Amino acid sequence: METIEKEDVTWLNDVKKSRDICLEIMRFGVSQPQLKHIISHLALELEDRDMMIAIRNCIESNQDNDDQSSKIIHPGGDEDE
């Protein structure tokens, strides 16, 4: 019978806790733009600066694309115009 290593149990518990947090956020009823803001804010908490910058750049470039598409759909740039 194979024994479970302590590191494996710790890793599994960490993954479960992370998934539970994600589920709770989604249960809260966040919109897609809110989810992008949450991801961006969580990235600021990372100790790995390069990873933080990469995530924020990805989110920002995606938001730029969203802004461009909304201007195509709404010539004035805003839905209210």
C-alpha positions as a Markdown table, in Angstrom:
| # | Residue | x | y | z |
|---|---|---|---|---|
| 1 | Met | 0.0 | 0.0 | 0.0 |
| 2 | Glu | 1.3 | 3.4 | -1.0 |
| 3 | Thr | 1.7 | 6.0 | 1.8 |
| 4 | Ile | 0.8 | 9.6 | 1.3 |
| 5 | Glu | 3.6 | 12.0 | 1.9 |
| 6 | Lys | 3.1 | 15.0 | 4.2 |
| 7 | Glu | 3.9 | 17.4 | 1.4 |
| 8 | Asp | 1.2 | 15.8 | -0.8 |
| 9 | Val | -1.4 | 16.3 | 1.9 |
| 10 | Thr | -0.3 | 19.9 | 2.4 |
| 11 | Trp | -0.4 | 20.6 | -1.3 |
| 12 | Leu | -3.9 | 19.0 | -1.6 |
| 13 | Asn | -5.2 | 21.0 | 1.3 |
| 14 | Asp | -3.8 | 24.2 | -0.3 |
| 15 | Val | -5.4 | 23.5 | -3.6 |
| 16 | Lys | -8.7 | 22.7 | -1.9 |
| 17 | Lys | -8.6 | 25.9 | 0.1 |
| 18 | Ser | -7.8 | 27.9 | -3.1 |
| 19 | Arg | -10.7 | 26.3 | -5.0 |
| 20 | Asp | -13.1 | 27.0 | -2.0 |
| 21 | Ile | -12.1 | 30.7 | -2.1 |
| 22 | Cys | -12.7 | 30.9 | -5.8 |
| 23 | Leu | -16.1 | 29.2 | -5.4 |
| 24 | Glu | -17.1 | 31.6 | -2.7 |
| 25 | Ile | -16.1 | 34.6 | -4.9 |
| 26 | Met | -18.2 | 33.2 | -7.8 |
| 27 | Arg | -21.1 | 32.5 | -5.4 |
| 28 | Phe | -21.0 | 36.1 | -4.4 |
| 29 | Gly | -22.2 | 36.9 | -7.9 |
| 30 | Val | -19.4 | 38.9 | -9.5 |
| 31 | Ser | -19.5 | 40.2 | -13.1 |
| 32 | Gln | -16.7 | 39.6 | -15.6 |
| 33 | Pro | -15.2 | 43.1 | -15.2 |
| 34 | Gln | -15.3 | 42.7 | -11.4 |
| 35 | Leu | -13.5 | 39.4 | -11.7 |
| 36 | Lys | -10.8 | 41.0 | -13.8 |
| 37 | His | -10.3 | 43.7 | -11.0 |
| 38 | Ile | -10.2 | 41.0 | -8.3 |
| 39 | Ile | -7.5 | 39.1 | -10.3 |
| 40 | Ser | -5.6 | 42.3 | -10.8 |
| 41 | His | -5.7 | 43.2 | -7.1 |
| 42 | Leu | -4.7 | 39.7 | -6.1 |
| 43 | Ala | -1.7 | 39.9 | -8.4 |
| 44 | Leu | -0.5 | 42.9 | -6.4 |
| 45 | Glu | -0.2 | 40.6 | -3.4 |
| 46 | Leu | 2.2 | 38.2 | -5.1 |
| 47 | Glu | 5.8 | 38.1 | -3.8 |
| 48 | Asp | 7.0 | 37.3 | -7.3 |
| 49 | Arg | 7.2 | 40.7 | -8.9 |
| 50 | Asp | 7.7 | 39.4 | -12.5 |
| 51 | Met | 4.6 | 37.2 | -12.1 |
| 52 | Met | 2.6 | 40.1 | -10.8 |
| 53 | Ile | 3.6 | 42.3 | -13.7 |
| 54 | Ala | 2.8 | 39.6 | -16.2 |
| 55 | Ile | -0.7 | 39.0 | -14.8 |
| 56 | Arg | -1.4 | 42.7 | -14.6 |
| 57 | Asn | -0.2 | 43.3 | -18.2 |
| 58 | Cys | -2.4 | 40.5 | -19.4 |
| 59 | Ile | -5.4 | 41.9 | -17.6 |
| 60 | Glu | -4.7 | 45.4 | -18.9 |
| 61 | Ser | -4.1 | 44.3 | -22.5 |
| 62 | Asn | -7.4 | 42.5 | -22.3 |
| 63 | Gln | -9.2 | 45.6 | -21.0 |
| 64 | Asp | -7.7 | 47.6 | -23.8 |
| 65 | Asn | -9.1 | 45.2 | -26.3 |
| 66 | Asp | -12.5 | 45.4 | -24.5 |
| 67 | Asp | -12.4 | 49.2 | -24.7 |
| 68 | Gln | -11.6 | 49.1 | -28.4 |
| 69 | Ser | -14.4 | 46.7 | -29.2 |
| 70 | Ser | -16.9 | 48.8 | -27.2 |
| 71 | Lys | -15.9 | 51.9 | -29.2 |
| 72 | Ile | -16.6 | 49.9 | -32.4 |
| 73 | Ile | -20.0 | 48.9 | -31.1 |
| 74 | His | -20.7 | 52.4 | -29.6 |
| 75 | Pro | -19.2 | 55.0 | -32.0 |
| 76 | Gly | -19.3 | 57.7 | -29.3 |
| 77 | Gly | -17.2 | 55.5 | -27.0 |
| 78 | Asp | -19.9 | 55.3 | -24.3 |
| 79 | Glu | -23.1 | 53.3 | -24.2 |
| 80 | Asp | -25.0 | 56.3 | -22.8 |
| 81 | Glu | -24.2 | 58.6 | -25.7 |
